[in-house]
Amino acid sequence: MTPESLMELALKAAINSPLQNIRPNPRVGAALQTADGQVAVAAHEKYGSAHAEQKLVSDCLQKGWNLKGARIAVTLEPCNHFGKTPPCSKLLVKEGFSEVYIGAQDPNSKSQGGAEYLSNCGIKVVSQVLRDQCVDLNYEWLWAHKNKRPFIRIKMATSLDGRWTAEKNSENRFITSQVARQYAMGDREKAQIVITGAQTILDDKPAYTVRNLSSGEVGKVQPACWVLTRQGIDAEFVNSEKAFVKPAKFQNIECPVLNNSTTQYLKWDFKKDLFEKMYQQHELYSVMVESGPELTQKFLEHDLFDEVVVYLNSSFLGGTKSRHFKDPFGEGFVPGKKLIISSIKQLSSEDIVIRLAKP
């Protein structure tokens, strides 16, 4: 098999791995071919348990396979440190692998260096095999370890006349079609935390779950939620018992996310170091902002975002509900600032989604 063929098997294993059991680790898959042509595949399945390479080697040894001279493809560079498990790089050397194909390099300073170690031990190392697919698999995780804070994605949905919220007496309280809302579940699934504001809770009564909108089936991977409100506990006490206490203003509100035991209620001054601390102390690597224009504008003003995803529906809603942002923007915002359009995708006859990144 070619390096690319082995990597495709490794990618498939990683994609099918149970993300709900893996976080905050990344999805990793591995595939090997022995010198006599036997092929096996494995993936990392649970946080704190065997890495993909370790599980694969263990499975093969239990079958009595000879791994000397075998070739292996791994979607992420083999770790090179003692953490919850021993280093994968040393295991591959011990078992006599002849070639190692790596998809994405590990940016984590604690575990990186596996490729160099393997090469120094005389093993042929080929990097960047199907790199783009391997990076996409764990994009937010890789970004966070490189930049030392979580990746922040802002989601916006608007009608053609700039409305963010439909009128209460409207036949449809949603801005976008069901097709677009289902597509958005993919980004929500990638987030460990969804951040919203108090007004959105009161207006929209959101659930912020990952689910199939047709069947109602709820996914196995669900983000937690932060509700930013003046009645919340100071954000420096995030994850403390007090952060989970529902403020009085929400006590009699029927809203799915308020009934979620993982929801926290925080008061925050938009200092960036909150996210840096969450990365360092709690391994937070992916955040999604799903809120109205006021809170969204705050994130933009403070340059607290890495991608903006805009869902544009072809409808003219009219009415008196929120339109775009308030003027002027805060002092930290640079007038004339432009983002780069990274992609535009038509989702239905009435919806497009535009992804924007910083220059």
Residue pairs with C-beta under 8 A, 6 or more apart in sequence:
1 33
1 39
3 71
3 73
3 99
3 101
3 126
3 129
4 129
4 130
6 31
6 32
6 33
6 39
6 71
6 72
6 73
6 101
7 31
7 73
7 75
7 101
7 103
7 129
7 130
7 133
7 134
8 130
9 29
9 31
9 39
9 41
9 73
10 29
10 30
10 31
10 41
10 52
10 73
10 74
10 75
10 103
11 29
11 75
11 103
11 130
11 133
11 134
11 137
12 29
12 41
13 29
13 30
13 31
13 41
13 42
13 43
13 52
14 27
14 28
14 29
14 43
14 44
14 52
14 75
14 137
15 27
15 29
15 137
16 43
17 27
17 28
17 29
17 43
17 44
17 45
18 45
18 46
18 220
19 27
19 189
19 220
19 221
20 220
20 221
20 222
21 45
21 46
21 47
22 44
22 45
22 46
22 47
23 47
23 192
23 221
24 47
24 141
24 192
24 282
24 283
24 284
24 285
25 44
25 47
26 44
26 76
26 137
26 138
26 141
26 142
27 43
27 44
27 75
27 137
27 138
28 43
28 44
28 51
28 52
28 74
28 75
28 76
28 138
29 41
29 42
29 43
29 44
29 52
29 74
29 75
30 41
30 42
30 43
30 52
30 53
30 55
30 56
30 72
30 73
30 74
30 75
31 39
31 40
31 41
31 42
31 56
31 72
31 73
32 39
32 40
32 56
32 60
32 67
32 70
32 71
32 72
32 73
32 97
33 39
33 70
33 71
33 72
34 60
34 65
34 66
34 67
34 69
34 70
35 66
35 68
35 69
35 70
35 98
36 66
38 60
38 65
40 56
40 59
40 60
40 65
41 56
42 52
42 53
42 55
42 56
42 59
43 52
43 55
44 50
44 51
44 52
44 55
45 55
47 84
48 84
48 85
49 55
49 85
50 58
50 85
51 78
51 79
51 85
51 88
52 74
52 75
53 72
53 74
53 78
53 88
53 91
53 92
54 85
54 86
54 88
54 91
56 72
57 67
57 91
57 92
57 95
60 67
61 67
61 95
67 95
67 96
67 97
68 95
68 96
69 96
69 97
69 98
70 95
70 96
70 97
70 98
71 97
71 98
71 99
71 100
71 101
72 92
72 97
72 99
72 100
72 101
73 100
73 101
73 102
73 103
73 129
74 88
74 100
74 101
74 102
74 103
75 103
75 104
75 134
75 137
76 102
76 103
76 104
76 106
76 134
76 138
77 102
77 104
77 105
77 106
77 112
77 114
77 115
77 127
78 87
78 88
78 89
78 92
78 100
78 102
78 114
78 115
78 118
79 85
79 87
79 88
79 89
79 106
79 111
79 114
80 87
80 88
80 89
80 90
80 111
80 112
80 113
80 114
80 116
80 117
81 87
81 110
81 111
81 113
83 110
83 111
87 114
88 114
89 113
89 114
89 117
89 118
90 117
92 100
92 118
92 123
93 117
93 118
93 121
93 123
97 123
98 123
98 124
99 123
99 124
99 125
99 126
100 115
100 118
100 123
100 124
100 125
100 126
101 126
101 129
102 115
102 125
102 126
102 127
102 128
102 129
103 128
103 129
103 130
103 131
103 133
103 134
103 135
103 137
104 131
104 134
104 135
104 137
104 138
104 142
105 112
105 115
105 127
106 112
106 114
106 145
107 142
107 145
107 146
108 145
109 145
115 125
115 127
118 125
119 125
135 142
139 151
140 150
140 151
140 190
140 285
140 286
141 285
141 286
143 151
143 285
143 306
144 150
144 151
144 279
144 284
144 285
144 286
145 285
148 276
148 279
148 280
149 272
149 275
149 276
149 278
149 279
150 192
150 193
150 275
150 278
150 279
150 284
150 285
150 286
150 287
151 285
151 286
151 287
151 306
151 307
152 275
152 287
152 288
152 289
152 299
152 304
152 305
152 306
152 307
153 187
153 190
153 191
153 286
153 287
153 288
153 289
153 305
153 306
153 307
153 308
153 309
154 288
154 289
154 296
154 299
154 300
154 305
154 307
154 308
154 309
155 184
155 187
155 288
155 289
155 290
155 309
155 311
156 164
156 296
156 308
156 309
156 310
156 311
157 164
157 175
157 176
157 180
157 310
157 311
157 313
158 164
158 175
158 310
158 311
158 312
158 313
158 324
159 175
159 313
159 315
159 316
159 317
160 312
160 313
160 314
160 315
160 316
161 316
161 317
161 318
161 323
162 323
162 324
163 175
163 317
163 318
163 319
163 321
163 322
163 323
164 175
164 292
164 293
164 321
164 322
164 323
164 324
165 175
165 203
165 204
165 292
165 321
165 322
166 172
166 173
166 174
166 175
166 317
166 319
166 321
167 317
167 319
167 320
167 321
170 317
170 319
173 204
174 181
175 311
175 313
175 315
175 317
176 184
176 311
176 313
176 351
177 313
177 347
177 348
177 350
177 351
178 213
178 214
179 347
179 348
179 351
180 311
180 313
180 347
180 348
180 351
180 353
181 213
182 212
182 213
182 214
183 347
183 353
184 309
184 311
185 210
185 211
185 213
185 219
187 288
187 309
188 194
188 208
188 210
188 223
188 288
188 290
189 210
189 219
189 221
189 223
190 286
190 288
191 223
191 286
191 287
191 288
192 223
192 224
192 284
192 285
192 286
192 287
193 223
193 224
193 225
193 226
193 284
193 286
193 287
193 288
194 208
194 223
194 224
194 225
194 226
194 287
194 288
194 289
194 290
195 225
195 226
195 228
195 287
195 288
195 289
195 290
195 291
195 295
196 206
196 208
196 225
196 226
196 227
196 228
196 257
196 289
196 290
196 291
196 295
197 227
197 228
197 229
197 291
197 292
197 294
197 295
198 227
198 228
198 229
198 230
198 231
198 249
198 250
199 292
199 294
199 295
200 206
200 290
200 291
200 292
200 295
201 227
201 250
201 253
201 255
201 257
201 258
202 253
203 292
205 253
205 254
205 255
205 256
206 255
206 256
206 257
206 290
207 256
207 257
208 223
208 225
208 256
208 257
208 260
208 290
209 218
209 219
209 222
209 256
210 218
210 219
210 221
210 222
210 223
211 217
211 218
211 219
212 219
223 288
224 260
224 262
224 263
224 264
225 257
225 260
225 262
225 263
225 264
226 238
226 263
226 264
226 265
226 266
227 250
227 257
227 263
227 264
227 265
227 266
228 266
228 267
228 268
228 295
229 247
229 249
229 265
229 266
229 267
230 267
231 247
231 248
231 249
231 265
231 267
232 243
232 247
232 264
232 265
232 266
232 267
233 240
233 242
233 243
233 245
233 265
233 266
233 267
234 266
234 267
234 268
235 266
235 267
235 268
235 269
235 274
236 274
237 243
238 264
238 266
238 274
238 278
239 264
239 282
243 264
243 265
243 266
244 261
244 263
244 264
244 265
245 265
246 258
246 263
246 265
247 265
250 258
250 265
257 263
268 274
270 298
270 299
270 302
270 304
272 302
272 304
275 284
275 287
275 304
278 284
279 285
289 295
289 296
289 299
289 305
292 322
293 322
293 323
293 324
293 325
293 326
294 322
294 326
296 325
297 325
297 326
297 329
298 330
299 305
300 308
300 325
300 329
300 333
301 329
301 330
301 332
301 333
302 330
302 332
303 332
306 357
306 358
307 342
307 355
307 356
307 357
308 339
308 355
308 356
308 357
309 353
309 354
309 355
309 356
310 353
310 354
310 356
311 347
311 351
311 352
311 353
312 351
312 352
312 353
312 354
313 350
313 351
314 349
314 350
314 351
315 350
329 335
338 359
339 356
339 357
339 358
339 359
340 356
340 357
340 358
340 359
341 354
341 355
341 356
342 355
342 356
342 357
343 354
343 355
344 352
344 353
344 354
344 355
345 352
345 353
346 352
347 353
